[in-house]
Amino acid sequence: MFKKMRVFTAAAFVCIGTIAATPALAEVEITAVPTGWRLQNYTGGPGLVAWFTGSNCINGLLSFSSHATSDDKNRFFSLVLTAKVSGKAISVFYEPDSGNCYIQSFYIQQ
């Protein structure tokens, strides 16, 4: 019985080590005054996206993952519009993943 338990424990540590060693996707930050950004809402699709952001994604496209809430998207929309009107810079952290760039967090510069 103890031999089986040792084998199970060793296997568990190998699995945990493999999971812990899996590289995370690199988060990228972009900071800009979003005067040239285009916000577009697609109903029944990806929802709110930002085009021409200067990100290294196709056409500067930034979008939200399926885990984002309506409140997240509403805050982002409000933040971008406020920055456009006030001329303030905003920063957006996004995660490139298989050709898509998903917004992780955002804030306005002081």
N, C-alpha and C positions, 0 to 999 in steps of 0.2 A: 504494500500500500504506500509506504513512504517513497519507494522508488518511482511509482506513478506520479505522486505528488511533486517530486523533484523535477521530473520531466515536464509536467504541466507548468510549474513555476518557471522553468528555464524558457519554455516556449512563450509564455506570457511576457517575459522580459525582452525576448527577441522581437515580438510584435510591437511592444511599446517603444523600443529603441528604433524600429523601422518607422513608426508613425512620427516620432519626435524628430527623426533625421530628414523627413520629407521637407524640401525647401518650400517656403511660403512665396507667394507671388510678391513681386516688388511693388510697393506703393510709390506713386510719383506725385509730386506737387507742382501745380501750375499757379502762378500769381499774375493777375492782369486786371486792368480796368476793362470791363466787358462790353465796351461800346460797340464792338463789331460782332458780338456773339448773337446768334439767332436762337431763340427759344422756340421749340415747336412741340406741340402735343399731338400724339397719334392715338386716336381712340381705338381700342381693341388690339393694340400692339404694345410697343415698348413704353408708351406713355410719354412723359416729359423727357425731352433730350435737348442738348445744347450743341449747336454746330459752330464751326469756325472759331474754336476756343484757343487755337495755337498749340493744342496738345499734339503728341506724336501719333495720334489715332487717325484713321482715315477721315479726311475733311474736318479734323479737329473735333470729331464727335465724342461727346460724353453722355452717358445715359445711366440710369439707375438699374440695379439688379432687381430681380423679382422679389427680393426680401425688403425692399424699400417700402415705406408706408406712404399714404397720401399726404400725411403731415410733413414727411421728409421732402417730398416733391414740392409742396406748397411753400415751405420755408426756402428752398432753393430758388424757386421762381421769384419770391419776394426779395430775396437777397440780391439776385442778379438785377432785377428792375431798380432796386434802391441804389445799387452801385452804378448803374447806367446813368441815372438821374443826377446823382451826387458827384460822379467822377472819381469815386473811391475804388481802390483795388480790392479784389477778393482773392482768396486762395482756395483751391480745390484739390483735395487728395483723391486720386483715382487709381484703380488697379487694372492694368492691361491684362486681358485674358482671352486668348484665341481670337484676336482681331477686334474684340470689343473692349471698351474702356468704361469701367463701372465706378461711379462716384461713391466714395467712402465717407468723406466728411468735407465740410466747407466752412469758411468764416470770412468776415470783412476785415480789412486792414484798418488799423487805428489812424 
